[in-house]
Amino acid sequence: MTYIDPSSVVDAGARIGEGTRIWHFCHLMPGAVVGERCIIGQNVFIDNNVVVGDGCKIQNNVSLYNGVTLERDVFIGPSVVFTNVINPRAFIERKDEFKPTRVERGASIGANATIICGVTIGAYALVGAGAVVTRDVPPYALVVGNPARQVGKVDERGENTGSNTK
């Protein structure tokens, strides 16, 4: 059964899959698409032209801006930041310059990480808490730091495989 907390705003036109739970103070814009069996934590914003695949878990205080795609079974930790413009200026409208960002199946992004627009985070990759991702992350990579660098590999369960890439 789908649940939407009464404090959340779901604009007409947003699509929400069966079994998804949306908690307090969320806002889904008219063009947002959220799959089945997702958990959307409190204070999450999901913009137009954002797709959230089945089985995703988005923790508190995350904004998914126009152009972000999460494939199925993606985990987004608390307060993760996604951008959608490389060089924003308050006095210049750059909506035609949004760069798409893709997080592939099963990937996880740790708390307070920042994802610069235009990158792809590969399937089952693991982005460490506080990392700043400025370029593509390969599938199964473990990345940490600012800027994020690959320091290892993980399996589909997120367990370190012992491989180390520096």
C-alpha positions in Angstrom: 0.0 0.0 0.0 1.3 3.5 -0.9 1.6 6.0 1.9 1.9 9.8 1.6 2.2 11.7 4.9 -0.3 14.5 5.0 2.4 17.2 5.4 3.9 16.3 2.0 2.9 17.9 -1.3 2.5 15.8 -4.4 1.7 18.0 -7.3 -0.9 16.8 -9.9 1.0 14.9 -12.6 3.6 13.3 -10.3 3.6 9.5 -10.6 4.1 7.3 -7.6 4.4 3.5 -7.7 2.6 1.0 -5.6 4.0 0.4 -2.1 6.0 3.6 -2.0 6.1 5.5 1.3 6.6 9.2 1.4 7.3 10.7 4.8 7.0 14.2 6.3 7.5 17.5 4.5 8.3 16.1 1.0 7.5 17.8 -2.3 7.1 16.0 -5.6 6.8 18.2 -8.7 4.3 17.5 -11.5 6.9 15.7 -13.7 8.4 13.5 -11.0 8.3 9.7 -11.4 8.8 7.5 -8.4 8.8 3.7 -8.8 7.3 1.0 -6.7 8.4 0.1 -3.1 10.5 3.2 -2.6 11.1 4.9 0.7 11.3 8.7 0.6 12.5 10.2 3.9 11.4 13.5 5.3 12.1 16.8 3.7 12.9 15.3 0.2 12.3 17.4 -2.9 11.9 15.6 -6.3 11.9 17.9 -9.3 10.3 17.7 -12.7 12.1 15.3 -15.1 13.5 13.2 -12.2 13.0 9.4 -12.3 13.4 7.3 -9.2 13.4 3.5 -10.0 11.7 0.7 -8.1 13.1 -0.1 -4.6 15.0 3.1 -4.0 15.6 4.5 -0.6 16.2 8.3 -0.3 17.1 9.4 3.2 16.2 12.8 4.8 17.0 16.2 3.4 17.8 15.3 -0.2 16.9 17.3 -3.3 16.8 15.5 -6.6 16.9 18.3 -9.2 15.8 18.2 -12.8 17.8 15.7 -14.8 18.6 13.2 -12.0 17.8 9.5 -12.7 18.1 6.8 -10.1 17.8 3.3 -11.4 16.3 0.6 -9.3 17.5 -0.3 -5.8 19.6 2.9 -5.3 20.4 4.2 -1.8 20.8 7.9 -1.2 22.1 8.8 2.2 21.0 11.8 4.3 21.7 15.3 3.1 23.3 14.2 -0.2 23.5 17.1 -2.7 22.9 16.8 -6.4 23.6 19.7 -8.7 22.3 20.3 -12.2 24.2 23.3 -13.6 28.0 23.5 -13.8 28.4 27.3 -13.4 25.2 28.8 -11.7 24.6 32.5 -11.5 21.6 34.1 -9.8 21.3 36.7 -12.6 21.7 34.2 -15.5 19.0 31.7 -16.2 20.6 28.4 -17.4 17.7 26.0 -17.4 18.6 25.0 -20.9 22.1 23.9 -19.6 21.0 21.3 -17.1 23.3 18.3 -17.2 21.8 14.9 -16.6 23.1 12.7 -13.8 22.6 9.0 -13.6 22.9 6.7 -10.6 22.9 3.1 -11.9 21.2 0.0 -10.3 22.1 -0.9 -6.8 24.6 2.0 -6.2 24.8 3.7 -2.8 25.8 7.3 -1.9 26.8 8.0 1.7 25.6 10.9 3.8 26.6 14.5 2.9 28.2 13.5 -0.5 28.0 16.0 -3.3 27.3 14.8 -6.8 28.3 17.3 -9.5 26.0 17.2 -12.5 26.7 15.3 -15.7 28.2 12.2 -14.1 27.2 8.6 -14.0 27.7 6.5 -10.9 28.0 2.9 -12.0 26.0 -0.1 -10.9 26.6 -1.2 -7.3 29.2 1.5 -6.8 29.7 2.9 -3.3 30.3 6.6 -2.7 31.7 7.3 0.8 30.1 9.8 3.1 31.2 13.4 2.4 32.8 12.6 -1.0 32.6 15.1 -3.8 32.0 13.3 -7.1 33.3 15.3 -10.1 33.6 12.6 -12.7 32.1 9.2 -13.6 32.4 6.4 -11.1 32.9 2.9 -12.5 30.5 0.0 -11.6 31.5 -1.7 -8.3 33.9 1.1 -7.4 34.4 2.4 -3.8 35.2 6.1 -4.0 35.9 8.6 -1.2 37.3 12.1 -0.7 37.3 15.5 -2.3 37.5 15.1 -5.2 36.3 11.5 -5.0 39.0 8.9 -5.9 38.6 5.1 -6.2 40.2 3.3 -3.3 38.7 -0.1 -3.8 36.0 -2.3 -5.1 32.8 -3.7 -3.6 30.5 -6.5 -4.5 26.7 -6.2 -5.0 26.2 -6.4 -1.2 28.5 -3.4 -0.7 31.2 -5.6 0.9 34.9 -4.7 0.2 36.3 -7.3 -2.2 39.9 -6.6 -1.1 40.8 -5.1 -4.4 42.5 -1.7 -4.0 42.9 0.9 -6.8 44.8 4.1 -6.1 
